[in-house]
Amino acid sequence: MREKLLRLFKDNFFKGVTTLASGTIIGQILVILASPFLSRIYPVESFGNLAIFTSVTAFLAVVSTGRYELAVGLPKSKEDSYKIIKLIVIIGSVVSFIYLLLIILSKYILKVLDKDLFLSQNVYYLAPFYIFSVAVFSALNYWKQRQKAYKTITIATTLQIISTTLVSLILGFFHVKSGLILSLMVGILVGVFYHILTENKIVENVMKQNEVKGVALKYSSFPKYMTFSDLSLVASQQFIPIIFSLLYSTTVVGFFSMANRIIRIPNIVITSAISNVFRNEAIDAIRIKGNCKDLYFSTLKKLIFLSLPAYLFLFLTSKILFSWVFGKQWYVAGEYSQVISIFLFFEFIATPLSSIYYIRGKQKLLMKLQLLNAILGFIMILTGYLIFSDAYMSLVFFTISASVFNIILVFNSYKISETNDSL
């Protein structure tokens, strides 16, 4: 065991992962430390509203990039990557503007008034601007990944999380009800400006690109397949707050939001970093050897090694921890987190390895799998409601569906990694 640990820490792949993950770890430590205070200065309903806001914006953020950010690292020339980033900025601007018009149309012309959902508070006018900012931040992150500037990504992520947490605490102290949502906007802007400040010419290099149609057509498989595919994935992950608000209540959404916010921390800290490094290493391995089977299997073992202890601990202790740390009123969130920890264990393993679908041009297959997952997830939640009229049982049924889906993802992605065909 000791020798395995030593080899792990000396591994270049692991060094890249730890560099990327370190910033997120720092940020998430702050989130953990702040959460007991946030849970006491904001009502459960505020977390429910935050969950609905993030669900809707996460869904539309996929459309705002056309998933072209996944192609930023693929061209051999930097100019083509700049063109892709400009294309993302254009798509993000159009999508955000259309969504702003839809909000105005729904609220003032169609007179849609939904007390529990998205149009009840003026803060939701920030949603289009937040979506555009997420699109730009994502594009810049993938540009830095192309350069393997992992430290820059780490700092940007750290600053984003720290600023979001500090602003939410400050606004909560002054009893600003929408403080959790406003802090998200501040955090993403801090991340975007940091990326721009660390590379002054990035704006100039991107904006001077004139011909973006060529790269749009060349990498059209990303919007063609991955937009719908990732919409299905986001739907399966983010539609729970919206469906729960329709079937149950905003309070139930608040409990789920807090559970998901805390129990997902291992995934947030590790999987994004591993996915970014695995993608770059897999591209290099395929170009040299024609496949990335060895890298895939090595990464799979590391993911299991990292995830099993963390999620086993959370499964066994979450009920006690939530009541003790956040207050007795959050015991239900502890029950939810125990269930969530099961499918998040499988998601922790499957998510980074799914990069192989993009690299090998298997977006259509991934789209079909994710669409099926979204449909089954919705059916499972509805089944729990129709049979038991209980949010906990809806979550149990959803967990079964999500766990099976992630196991299938791993099995298929391993088969793809064995394919011998250079890029």
C-alpha positions as CSV (number, residue, x, y, z in Angstrom):
1,M,0.0,0.0,0.0
2,R,2.8,2.4,0.9
3,E,4.6,1.8,-2.4
4,K,1.3,2.3,-4.3
5,L,0.8,5.7,-2.5
6,L,4.4,6.7,-3.3
7,R,4.0,5.9,-7.0
8,L,0.7,7.8,-7.0
9,F,2.2,11.0,-5.7
10,K,5.1,10.8,-8.1
11,D,2.8,10.3,-11.1
12,N,2.6,13.3,-13.5
13,F,-1.1,12.7,-14.0
14,F,-1.7,12.9,-10.3
15,K,0.4,16.1,-10.0
16,G,-1.8,17.7,-12.6
17,V,-4.9,16.6,-10.8
18,T,-3.7,17.9,-7.5
19,T,-2.8,21.2,-9.0
20,L,-6.2,21.7,-10.4
21,A,-8.0,20.3,-7.4
22,S,-6.1,22.3,-4.8
23,G,-7.9,25.5,-5.5
24,T,-11.3,23.8,-5.4
25,I,-10.3,22.1,-2.1
26,I,-9.5,25.5,-0.6
27,G,-12.7,26.9,-1.8
28,Q,-14.8,24.0,-0.6
29,I,-13.2,24.1,2.8
30,L,-14.5,27.7,3.0
31,V,-17.9,26.5,1.8
32,I,-18.0,23.8,4.6
33,L,-16.9,26.3,7.2
34,A,-19.5,28.9,6.0
35,S,-22.4,26.4,5.6
36,P,-23.3,26.2,9.4
37,F,-23.6,30.1,9.4
38,L,-25.5,30.2,6.0
39,S,-27.9,27.5,7.2
40,R,-28.8,29.8,10.2
41,I,-28.9,33.2,8.5
42,Y,-30.9,32.1,5.4
43,P,-34.3,30.2,5.7
44,V,-34.7,26.8,4.0
45,E,-36.8,28.5,1.2
46,S,-33.8,30.6,0.2
47,F,-31.8,27.5,-0.5
48,G,-34.8,26.2,-2.5
49,N,-34.9,29.4,-4.6
50,L,-31.1,29.1,-5.1
51,A,-31.5,25.5,-6.3
52,I,-34.2,26.5,-8.8
53,F,-32.1,29.4,-10.1
54,T,-29.0,27.2,-10.6
55,S,-31.1,24.4,-12.2
56,V,-32.6,26.7,-14.8
57,T,-29.3,28.6,-15.5
58,A,-27.3,25.3,-15.7
59,F,-29.8,24.0,-18.3
60,L,-29.5,27.2,-20.4
61,A,-25.7,27.5,-19.9
62,V,-25.3,24.3,-22.0
63,V,-27.1,26.0,-24.9
64,S,-25.2,29.3,-24.5
65,T,-21.9,27.6,-25.6
66,G,-23.2,25.1,-28.1
67,R,-20.7,22.8,-26.3
68,Y,-18.0,24.3,-28.5
69,E,-15.9,24.8,-25.4
70,L,-15.1,21.1,-25.6
71,A,-13.4,21.7,-28.9
72,V,-11.1,24.5,-27.8
73,G,-8.3,22.1,-27.1
74,L,-8.6,20.1,-30.3
75,P,-7.2,22.4,-33.1
76,K,-3.5,22.4,-33.8
77,S,-3.4,26.2,-34.3
78,K,-4.1,28.8,-31.6
79,E,-6.0,30.9,-34.1
80,D,-8.6,28.2,-34.6
81,S,-9.0,28.0,-30.8
82,Y,-9.4,31.8,-30.6
83,K,-12.1,31.5,-33.3
84,I,-13.9,28.9,-31.3
85,I,-13.9,31.1,-28.2
86,K,-15.3,34.0,-30.2
87,L,-18.0,31.7,-31.5
88,I,-18.9,30.9,-27.9
89,V,-19.1,34.6,-27.1
90,I,-21.5,35.2,-30.0
91,I,-23.7,32.2,-29.2
92,G,-23.7,33.1,-25.5
93,S,-24.7,36.7,-26.3
94,V,-27.6,35.6,-28.5
95,V,-28.9,33.0,-26.1
96,S,-28.7,35.3,-23.1
97,F,-30.5,38.1,-24.9
98,I,-33.3,35.8,-26.1
99,Y,-33.8,34.5,-22.6
100,L,-34.0,38.0,-21.2
101,L,-36.7,38.8,-23.7
102,L,-38.6,35.6,-22.7
103,I,-38.5,36.6,-19.0
104,I,-39.9,40.1,-19.9
105,L,-42.5,38.6,-22.2
106,S,-43.6,36.0,-19.7
107,K,-43.9,38.4,-16.8
108,Y,-45.3,41.5,-18.3
109,I,-47.1,40.5,-21.5
110,L,-48.3,37.0,-20.9
111,K,-48.7,37.8,-17.1
112,V,-47.2,34.5,-16.0
113,L,-46.9,34.7,-12.2
114,D,-45.4,31.6,-10.5
115,K,-45.0,32.3,-6.8
116,D,-42.9,29.2,-6.2
117,L,-40.8,29.2,-9.3
118,F,-38.7,31.5,-11.5
119,L,-40.5,34.8,-12.1
120,S,-41.5,35.7,-8.6
121,Q,-38.4,37.8,-7.7
122,N,-36.6,40.5,-9.7
123,V,-33.3,38.9,-8.9
124,Y,-34.0,36.4,-11.6
125,Y,-33.4,39.1,-14.2
126,L,-29.7,38.4,-13.5
127,A,-30.2,34.9,-14.9
128,P,-29.4,35.9,-18.6
129,F,-26.2,37.8,-17.5
130,Y,-25.2,34.9,-15.3
131,I,-25.6,32.4,-18.2
132,F,-23.5,34.6,-20.5
133,S,-20.8,34.9,-17.8
134,V,-20.7,31.1,-17.3
135,A,-20.3,30.6,-21.1
136,V,-17.3,33.0,-21.2
137,F,-15.7,31.5,-18.0
138,S,-16.1,28.0,-19.4
139,A,-14.5,29.0,-22.7
140,L,-11.5,30.6,-20.9
141,N,-11.1,27.6,-18.6
142,Y,-10.8,25.3,-21.6
143,W,-8.4,27.6,-23.2
144,K,-6.2,27.4,-20.1
145,Q,-6.5,23.6,-20.2
146,R,-5.2,23.6,-23.7
147,Q,-2.1,25.5,-22.5
148,K,-2.0,23.2,-19.4
149,A,-2.0,26.3,-17.3
150,Y,-3.4,24.4,-14.4
151,K,-2.3,26.8,-11.7
152,T,-4.1,29.7,-13.4
153,I,-7.3,27.6,-13.5
154,T,-6.8,26.7,-9.8
155,I,-6.5,30.3,-8.8
156,A,-9.5,31.4,-10.9
157,T,-11.6,28.6,-9.3
158,T,-10.5,29.5,-5.8
159,L,-11.3,33.1,-6.2
160,Q,-14.7,32.3,-7.7
161,I,-15.7,30.1,-4.8
162,I,-14.2,32.4,-2.1
163,S,-15.9,35.5,-3.4
164,T,-19.2,33.7,-3.8
165,T,-19.1,32.4,-0.2
166,L,-17.9,35.7,1.4
167,V,-20.5,37.8,-0.5
168,S,-23.3,35.3,0.5
169,L,-22.3,35.7,4.2
170,I,-22.1,39.5,4.0
171,L,-25.5,39.8,2.3
172,G,-27.0,37.2,4.7
173,F,-25.8,39.3,7.6
174,F,-27.6,42.3,6.2
175,H,-30.8,40.1,5.7
176,V,-30.7,40.3,1.9
177,K,-33.1,37.4,1.0
178,S,-31.6,36.9,-2.5
179,G,-28.0,37.0,-1.2
180,L,-27.3,33.4,-2.2
181,I,-28.2,34.2,-5.8
182,L,-26.5,37.6,-6.0
183,S,-23.3,36.0,-4.6
184,L,-23.2,33.5,-7.6
185,M,-23.1,36.4,-10.0
186,V,-20.3,38.1,-8.1
187,G,-18.3,34.9,-8.0
188,I,-18.5,34.1,-11.7
189,L,-17.5,37.6,-12.7
190,V,-14.5,37.4,-10.4
191,G,-13.4,34.2,-12.2
192,V,-13.9,35.8,-15.7
193,F,-11.9,38.9,-14.8
194,Y,-9.1,37.0,-13.3
195,H,-8.7,34.9,-16.5
196,I,-8.7,38.1,-18.6
197,L,-6.2,39.9,-16.3
198,T,-3.7,37.0,-16.4
199,E,-3.6,37.1,-20.2
200,N,-4.1,40.6,-21.3
201,K,-4.1,39.9,-25.1
202,I,-6.7,37.2,-24.9
203,V,-9.6,39.6,-25.5
204,E,-7.7,41.2,-28.4
205,N,-6.7,37.9,-30.0
206,V,-10.3,36.6,-29.7
207,M,-12.1,39.6,-31.0
208,K,-9.8,40.2,-34.0
209,Q,-10.8,36.8,-35.5
210,N,-13.2,37.3,-38.4
211,E,-13.9,33.9,-39.9
212,V,-15.6,31.7,-37.3
213,K,-17.9,29.9,-39.7
214,G,-15.2,27.4,-40.7
215,V,-14.6,26.2,-37.1
216,A,-18.3,26.2,-36.5
217,L,-18.8,23.7,-39.3
218,K,-15.7,21.7,-38.6
219,Y,-16.7,21.0,-35.0
220,S,-20.5,21.0,-35.7
221,S,-20.8,17.5,-34.0
222,F,-20.5,19.2,-30.6
223,P,-23.7,21.4,-30.9
224,K,-25.3,18.7,-33.1
225,Y,-24.9,15.9,-30.6
226,M,-23.4,17.2,-27.3
227,T,-25.9,20.1,-26.8
228,F,-28.8,17.8,-26.7
229,S,-26.8,15.1,-24.9
230,D,-25.6,17.4,-22.2
231,L,-29.0,19.0,-21.8
232,S,-30.2,15.5,-21.0
233,L,-27.4,15.1,-18.5
234,V,-28.1,18.4,-16.9
235,A,-31.8,17.7,-16.9
236,S,-31.1,14.4,-15.0
237,Q,-28.9,16.2,-12.5
238,Q,-30.6,19.6,-12.2
239,F,-34.3,19.0,-12.8
240,I,-34.9,17.5,-9.3
241,P,-35.3,21.0,-7.7
242,I,-37.8,22.0,-10.3
243,I,-39.8,18.8,-10.2
244,F,-39.7,18.7,-6.4
245,S,-41.1,22.2,-6.3
246,L,-43.9,21.2,-8.6
247,L,-44.7,17.9,-6.8
248,Y,-43.9,18.8,-3.2
249,S,-42.7,22.3,-1.9
250,T,-40.0,24.9,-1.8
251,T,-39.0,23.6,1.6
252,V,-38.4,20.1,0.3
253,V,-36.3,21.8,-2.5
254,G,-34.3,23.6,0.2
255,F,-33.5,20.4,2.1
256,F,-32.4,18.7,-1.2
257,S,-30.4,21.7,-2.1
258,M,-28.4,21.7,1.1
259,A,-27.9,18.0,1.0
260,N,-26.7,18.2,-2.6
261,R,-24.5,21.2,-1.9
262,I,-22.6,19.4,0.9
263,I,-22.6,15.8,-0.2
264,R,-21.4,16.7,-3.8
265,I,-18.2,18.4,-2.5
266,P,-15.9,15.4,-3.3
267,N,-17.2,15.4,-6.8
268,I,-16.7,19.1,-7.2
269,V,-13.2,19.0,-5.7
270,I,-11.8,16.0,-7.6
271,T,-13.8,15.0,-10.7
272,S,-13.4,18.2,-12.7
273,A,-9.7,18.2,-12.1
274,I,-9.3,14.5,-13.0
275,S,-11.5,15.0,-16.1
276,N,-9.4,17.9,-17.4
277,V,-6.1,16.1,-16.9
278,F,-7.4,12.8,-18.2
279,R,-8.7,14.6,-21.4
280,N,-5.3,16.1,-22.2
281,E,-3.4,12.9,-21.3
282,A,-5.8,10.7,-23.3
283,I,-5.5,12.9,-26.4
284,D,-1.7,12.6,-26.2
285,A,-1.8,8.8,-25.6
286,I,-4.1,8.2,-28.6
287,R,-1.9,10.3,-30.9
288,I,1.1,8.3,-29.8
289,K,-0.2,4.7,-29.3
290,G,-3.6,4.8,-31.1
291,N,-5.5,4.1,-27.8
292,C,-5.6,5.1,-24.2
293,K,-6.6,1.8,-22.6
294,D,-3.7,1.8,-20.1
295,L,-4.4,5.4,-19.0
296,Y,-8.1,4.6,-18.7
297,F,-7.6,1.6,-16.4
298,S,-5.0,3.4,-14.3
299,T,-7.4,6.4,-13.9
300,L,-10.3,4.1,-13.1
301,K,-8.3,2.5,-10.2
302,K,-7.4,5.9,-8.8
303,L,-11.0,7.1,-9.0
304,I,-12.2,4.1,-7.0
305,F,-9.3,4.5,-4.5
306,L,-10.3,8.2,-3.9
307,S,-14.1,7.9,-3.9
308,L,-14.9,4.8,-1.9
309,P,-13.7,5.9,1.5
310,A,-15.2,9.4,1.1
311,Y,-18.7,8.3,0.1
312,L,-18.8,5.4,2.5
313,F,-18.0,7.8,5.4
314,L,-20.7,10.2,4.1
315,F,-23.3,7.4,3.8
316,L,-22.7,6.3,7.4
317,T,-22.5,9.7,9.1
318,S,-24.6,12.2,7.1
319,K,-27.7,12.1,9.3
320,I,-25.8,12.8,12.4
321,L,-23.5,15.4,10.8
322,F,-26.3,17.5,9.3
323,S,-28.2,17.7,12.6
324,W,-25.0,18.5,14.5
325,V,-23.4,21.0,12.1
326,F,-26.3,22.8,10.6
327,G,-29.0,22.4,13.3
328,K,-31.8,20.0,14.1
329,Q,-34.0,21.6,11.5
330,W,-31.7,20.1,8.7
331,Y,-32.1,16.5,9.8
332,V,-34.2,15.8,6.6
333,A,-31.3,17.1,4.5
334,G,-29.1,14.5,6.2
335,E,-31.6,11.8,5.2
336,Y,-31.5,13.0,1.6
337,S,-27.7,13.2,1.6
338,Q,-27.4,9.5,2.7
339,V,-29.4,8.5,-0.4
340,I,-27.6,10.9,-2.7
341,S,-24.2,9.6,-1.6
342,I,-24.9,6.2,-3.3
343,F,-25.3,7.5,-6.9
344,L,-22.7,10.2,-6.4
345,F,-20.1,7.4,-5.7
346,F,-20.8,6.0,-9.2
347,E,-21.0,9.4,-10.8
348,F,-17.6,10.3,-9.3
349,I,-16.0,7.4,-11.2
350,A,-18.0,7.8,-14.5
351,T,-17.8,11.5,-15.0
352,P,-14.1,12.0,-15.7
353,L,-13.8,8.9,-17.8
354,S,-16.7,10.1,-20.0
355,S,-14.3,12.5,-21.6
356,I,-13.4,9.6,-23.9
357,Y,-16.8,9.9,-25.6
358,Y,-15.8,13.5,-26.8
359,I,-12.3,12.6,-27.8
360,R,-13.4,9.6,-29.9
361,G,-16.3,11.4,-31.5
362,K,-18.9,9.2,-29.8
363,Q,-21.2,12.2,-28.9
364,K,-24.2,10.6,-30.5
365,L,-23.9,7.5,-28.3
366,L,-23.5,9.6,-25.2
367,M,-26.5,11.7,-26.2
368,K,-28.7,8.6,-26.5
369,L,-27.5,7.3,-23.1
370,Q,-28.0,10.7,-21.3
371,L,-31.4,11.2,-22.9
372,L,-32.5,7.7,-21.6
373,N,-31.1,8.6,-18.2
374,A,-33.1,11.8,-18.0
375,I,-36.3,10.1,-19.0
376,L,-35.8,7.3,-16.6
377,G,-34.9,9.7,-13.8
378,F,-38.1,11.7,-14.3
379,I,-40.1,8.4,-14.3
380,M,-38.5,7.3,-11.1
381,I,-39.2,10.5,-9.3
382,L,-42.8,10.5,-10.5
383,T,-43.1,6.9,-9.4
384,G,-42.1,7.8,-5.9
385,Y,-44.7,10.5,-5.9
386,L,-47.5,8.5,-7.3
387,I,-47.0,5.4,-5.1
388,F,-45.7,6.9,-1.8
389,S,-46.3,10.7,-2.2
390,D,-43.0,11.0,-0.5
391,A,-39.9,13.1,-1.6
392,Y,-37.5,10.6,0.1
393,M,-38.9,7.7,-1.9
394,S,-38.7,9.7,-5.1
395,L,-35.0,10.3,-4.3
396,V,-34.5,6.6,-3.6
397,F,-36.0,5.6,-7.0
398,F,-33.9,8.3,-8.8
399,T,-30.8,7.0,-7.1
400,I,-31.3,3.5,-8.4
401,S,-31.7,4.8,-12.0
402,A,-28.7,7.2,-11.8
403,S,-26.4,4.5,-10.3
404,V,-27.3,2.0,-13.1
405,F,-26.7,4.8,-15.7
406,N,-23.2,5.6,-14.4
407,I,-22.2,1.9,-14.4
408,I,-23.3,1.7,-18.0
409,L,-21.2,4.8,-18.8
410,V,-18.1,3.3,-17.3
411,F,-18.5,0.0,-19.2
412,N,-19.0,1.7,-22.5
413,S,-16.2,4.2,-22.1
414,Y,-13.8,1.4,-21.3
415,K,-14.7,-0.3,-24.6
416,I,-14.1,3.0,-26.4
417,S,-10.7,3.4,-24.8
418,E,-9.6,0.1,-26.3
419,T,-10.3,1.3,-29.8
420,N,-7.1,1.5,-31.9
421,D,-7.4,4.6,-34.1
422,S,-5.1,7.7,-34.0
423,L,-6.6,11.2,-33.9
